[in-house]
Amino acid sequence: MFDGLLGGKIYGQPAQRTGKNNNTFVVAKLRVPVADGEGMFASLIAFDGKAQAGLLALSDGDAASVAGAVTVKVWTGHQDGIPRPAVDVVVSQVLSVYAIQKKRAKTQGADDELQQPRTGRWGRAQQQPTRDDPFADDGLGGL
């Protein structure tokens, strides 16, 4: 077992289940692309509340990356007898477009609040930089 980061697309719908001790957990499958053009499946399980919420927010086909404890195994196909890799991940964190959008919405809400004007070199208020101008804080005063 080792810590790792896997990226791919969610396969199927993540499902919340309850264990024998009445604790909830979430299971999901992640289709991970590999070098030969095929994909391998990683079985995901999350016990942490934030990781569970992150997986449950995803749907079939959503792109996601997961971090956690990885266990690599081998399984043999019944029809062809070829050994293939199998990966199990105990998920500790989920990174997805959904999570990024949610985080951006929180930070943009904080930026919209009223801000105190900056005072310039001679005590005058400086023009506030905009997000569109990458050189707004260069100190050249718009020259």
Legacy VTK file of the C-alpha trace (Angstrom):
# vtk DataFile Version 3.0
C-alpha trace
ASCII
DATASET POLYDATA
POINTS 143 float
0.000 0.000 0.000
1.236 3.504 -0.821
-0.160 7.035 -1.078
-1.037 8.034 -4.601
-2.994 10.325 -6.888
-5.160 8.894 -9.673
-7.046 10.809 -12.328
-9.733 9.640 -14.705
-13.486 9.581 -15.222
-16.133 8.287 -12.855
-17.688 5.055 -14.127
-21.266 4.562 -12.959
-22.884 6.448 -10.122
-21.103 6.658 -6.741
-23.196 5.038 -3.998
-23.422 5.610 -0.271
-23.672 2.512 1.900
-23.882 1.727 5.583
-21.510 -0.703 7.280
-22.264 -3.219 10.018
-21.355 -0.630 12.657
-23.853 1.896 11.141
-21.063 4.091 9.742
-21.561 5.346 6.201
-19.068 5.062 3.368
-19.128 5.768 -0.365
-18.006 3.418 -3.133
-17.289 4.337 -6.744
-15.286 3.261 -9.783
-12.770 5.416 -11.639
-11.709 4.603 -15.203
-8.038 5.562 -15.437
-6.375 5.888 -18.872
-3.129 3.949 -19.299
-0.306 4.093 -21.853
-1.596 1.437 -24.252
-4.802 3.368 -24.963
-6.976 1.129 -22.832
-8.186 1.991 -19.395
-8.038 0.281 -16.057
-10.599 0.525 -13.313
-9.833 1.691 -9.803
-12.237 0.763 -7.013
-12.738 3.727 -4.696
-13.982 3.746 -1.108
-14.280 6.837 1.098
-14.839 6.904 4.855
-13.982 10.580 5.489
-16.975 12.943 5.381
-15.445 15.423 2.912
-14.243 12.650 0.622
-17.710 11.066 0.726
-19.370 14.367 -0.183
-16.859 14.903 -2.996
-17.597 11.499 -4.537
-21.370 11.816 -4.123
-21.299 15.156 -5.971
-19.971 13.362 -9.075
-21.888 11.510 -11.782
-21.073 8.972 -14.473
-18.462 10.406 -16.863
-17.304 13.293 -14.650
-13.556 13.928 -14.625
-11.990 13.609 -11.181
-8.730 12.994 -9.374
-8.520 11.183 -6.053
-5.742 10.953 -3.498
-5.382 8.278 -0.878
-3.968 4.910 0.105
-3.497 2.781 -3.038
-3.327 -1.011 -3.147
-2.320 -2.694 -6.410
-3.512 -6.217 -7.192
-3.690 -8.531 -10.204
-6.770 -10.288 -11.582
-7.030 -12.819 -14.383
-9.714 -12.616 -17.046
-12.024 -15.652 -17.259
-12.240 -15.627 -21.053
-8.643 -14.940 -22.082
-6.632 -15.788 -18.953
-4.534 -12.616 -19.279
-3.458 -11.056 -15.952
-4.520 -7.426 -15.540
-3.875 -4.787 -12.871
-6.506 -3.905 -10.287
-6.286 -0.850 -8.070
-8.119 -0.170 -4.799
-8.022 3.324 -3.289
-9.094 4.420 0.189
-9.892 8.007 -0.785
-8.816 10.851 1.486
-9.375 13.743 -0.970
-11.352 14.333 -4.162
-10.494 17.005 -6.720
-13.011 17.685 -9.453
-14.350 20.519 -11.568
-17.312 20.654 -9.173
-14.999 21.197 -6.185
-13.023 23.881 -8.023
-16.187 25.771 -9.023
-17.477 25.596 -5.457
-14.183 26.935 -4.087
-14.081 29.735 -6.674
-17.630 30.771 -5.803
-16.615 31.130 -2.145
-13.514 33.213 -2.886
-15.236 35.430 -5.456
-17.940 36.186 -2.912
-15.243 37.475 -0.546
-13.746 39.669 -3.303
-17.084 41.352 -3.942
-17.147 42.897 -0.462
-16.359 46.596 -0.064
-12.604 47.159 0.168
-10.678 50.084 1.620
-8.911 52.182 -1.038
-5.120 51.998 -1.056
-3.153 55.143 -0.431
-0.444 55.960 -2.907
3.037 57.293 -2.481
1.821 60.856 -1.864
-1.322 59.973 0.081
-3.639 59.853 -2.933
-5.956 56.921 -3.503
-4.669 54.535 -6.139
-6.835 53.003 -8.796
-7.868 49.479 -7.784
-6.402 46.723 -9.989
-8.829 44.713 -12.072
-8.700 40.982 -12.676
-8.276 41.585 -16.425
-5.046 43.577 -16.085
-2.147 41.226 -15.231
0.208 44.177 -14.614
-2.125 46.286 -12.483
0.242 46.320 -9.502
3.444 47.247 -11.383
3.518 50.732 -9.805
3.796 52.579 -13.125
0.441 54.278 -12.670
-1.012 53.256 -16.022
1.889 54.532 -18.160
LINES 1 144
143 0 1 2 3 4 5 6 7 8 9 10 11 12 13 14 15 16 17 18 19 20 21 22 23 24 25 26 27 28 29 30 31 32 33 34 35 36 37 38 39 40 41 42 43 44 45 46 47 48 49 50 51 52 53 54 55 56 57 58 59 60 61 62 63 64 65 66 67 68 69 70 71 72 73 74 75 76 77 78 79 80 81 82 83 84 85 86 87 88 89 90 91 92 93 94 95 96 97 98 99 100 101 102 103 104 105 106 107 108 109 110 111 112 113 114 115 116 117 118 119 120 121 122 123 124 125 126 127 128 129 130 131 132 133 134 135 136 137 138 139 140 141 142
